[in-house]
Amino acid sequence: MKASISKVRRERGSGVFHALRDMAISYQFKPGERISEIELAERLGVSRTPVREALARLVTDGFLVPCTRGFMRRPLDIQETLDLYEARVAIERECLRLAIARADDGQIAEARAYLDTSRQRPPGTPIPDLVELDEGFHLRIAAMGGNAELQRMLANINERIRFIRWIDMENVGRDSTQREHRAIVDALARRDQAGAERLLTDHIALRREQIVEAIKQGLARIYLPAEAQAAA
């Protein structure tokens, strides 16, 4: 009986964490505003304990910061975003280096098949779905490298920059993204480390001015109603 109760509590806690993480990723928690544990517990139909535990975990994962009597969403900060993109480049370059050394032909063929499937998604596919497909491609390269810790680090960074990625995908478009993915896989298949790293870096790095513009658009989405954005 105790084991069953413990399992239910773990599952409930996991559900609360994932719900709050999704809210943090999409900035449903506005930057700088204190988060109400009571309101969240009522909204999710749970006690305050799993909410408090989930919020504390989101601090560790880089989404929230402690404040007086609780927590608040980290701001959309230019330098922090630059740091995250630099970290992403470093991690993905190392994953790619390992993939070139370790990936077998079957894994490379699976990546090509994944790209073919992604390209078949119809026009009008929601941007979050396109970003999810993009992340899936990069996580496949990381998996080819065979380093679980690098994969974990990349997954965390993906979550922390996902809001900016949604905006960037709108600005860049899916066609250029898919072409760049194909070129990276081709270079990987040739075991062309220098070429693959160059293609990957050009593909994922954002310049400071691009990040500034993405954050500007992001803040408009967070604070302005949809009607006001459409009229702007």
N, C-alpha and C positions, 0 to 999 in steps of 0.2 A: 504493500500500500504506500509506504513512504517513497519507494522508488518511483511509483506512478505519479505521486504528487510532485516529486522533484522534476520529473520529465515534463509535466504540464507547465510548471513554472518556467523551465528553460525554454520551452517552445513559445510561451507567452512573452517572455523577455526578448527572445529573438525576433518575434513579430513586431514588438514595440520598437526595438532598435532599428529594424529595417524601415519601418514607417517613418521614424524621426530622421533617419539618414536621408531618405528620399526628400523629405521636407527641407533638410539643410542643403542638399545638393541644388535644389531648385530655388533656393532663397525664399521659401515661404516664411522662413524666419528672417526678418529684415535686419540688415547689419546694424549693430549697435543697440538694438532693442532687447530688453530683458525678456527671457523666455519664461512663461508661466507654467510651472509644473502642474498646478491645479487644473488649469484650462486644458492642458494636453491630456492629463489623466481622464478628465471628463469626456473629452473628444474621442479618446481611444477606448473608453470603457474599462479602464484598469485602475489599479491603485497607484499612488505616487511613487512607490518604491521602484518598479521596473522603469518608470519614466526617468527618475533620477539616475538610475544606473546607466540607462541608455545615453542620457545627456553627458554623463561623466566620460563614457566611452567615446563619444563624439569629440570631446576635448582632446583626448589622446590621439584620435584619428585626424585632428587638424581642422575640424569644421567649426567648433565652438571655442569660446574662451570663458573662463570664470569671471563673474562680476559680483557686485554686492547682492547677497541673498540669491545667488543662482548663476545662470549662464546666459550668454548672448552669442549671436552668429558673428563669426569673424568678418571683418569688412572685406569688400572687394578692393584689394590693395595692388597697386601697380607693381611694386618691387616684389611682393610675395608671389604674384602671378609669374613674373619673370623668373624668379627663383624656381618655381615649380616646373616651368617649361625647360629651364636649363637642366634640372634634375631628370626630367622625362627624356631629354635628348641623351644624357649620359647613360641612363639605365637602358634605353632602347638600343643604343650603339653597342653596349656590352652584350645585351641579349642577341643582337644580330651577329656579333663576332662569334659567340658561342654556337649560334645556329649554323653558321657557315661551316664550323668545324664538326658539328655533331648531327645535323639534320640528315635524315635518309631521304631517298627519292620518294618514298610513299608520303612522308610528311609534306614535302614540297608539292606533290601532286594534290594533296588534300587542300593546301592553301590556294592553289590555282582554282580548284573546284569551288572553294568558298567564294572567291572573287567572281567566278562565273554566276553563281547563285545570287550574289549581292547585286550584280549588274542587272539582273532580271526584275528587281523590284520596280514597280511602276512609278511613273512620274506622279508627283504629289505625295510620295511617301513622307510621313512626318519627320521633321528634322531629328527629334530624339531617337527615332528608329535608325536613321542613317548614321548618327554618331555611334549608336550601339554596334552597328555593323562594322564601322571603322575600328572601334575598340577591339572587336572580335578578331579582326585581321592582325592587329598588332600583338594581341595576346597569343595568337597562334605562333608568331615568330618567337615570342618569349618562351613559349612552351617547347619549341624546337631546341632552344638553348639548354633546356634541362636543368635550370637553376630555379628552385621553388621560391627562394627568398627574393630574387629579382622579380619574379612574377608577382609576388605579394606586394612588393614596393610599387611596381607599375600599376597594379590594380588600384591601390590607394591614391596614387597621383591622378589616375584617370577620373576617379570619383571627385577629387578636389578641383579639377579644372573642367569638369563636364559642362557646367553652366556656360563658361567661356567657349567651350567647344561647340555648343549648340549655336551660339552667335557666329562663330567663325565659319561653321559649315554653311550657314545661310549666305555669308559673304563670298565664300570660295566656290561652292557648288560641288555636286557629286561627281561630275564628269572628270574634272581635273584630279580629284582625289583618287578615282578608280584607275586612271592612267598611271598615276604615281605609284599606286600599290602594285600594279602589274610590273612596272619597271623594277621595283625593289625585289619582287619575287624572281624575276629573270636574272638579276645580278646575283641573288643568293644561289640560284640553281647553277650558275657559272662558277660559284665560289669566288666571286670577285669582291673581296672585302673592301677595298678602297672605293670602288664604284658604288657598292651597296650602301656603305656608310655615308657617302656624299649624297646619294639620293634620299636616304632616310632623314638626314639632318635637314636638307632643303624642304622635305615634306612636312616635318613636324615642328620646326622652330618657328617662333613668331617674333617679329621685331617689336621694339618698344612701342612704336607708334601704332602698330596693329593691336597691341594689348590695350593701350590707352583708349583707342576707339571702341574695342569690344567691351571694355568696362563702362564706357560712357553709354553704350547701347544697353548694357546689362542693367545699369542703375535706372535707366528710363523704364525698363520692363518691371523692375521691382517696385518702383514708386508711382508710376503713372498708370492710370486705368487704360485698358486696351483701346477704348474709344479715343482717348487723348493721343495715344501713340499713332493711331491710324490717321488722325488729323494733322499730326506734326509733319 
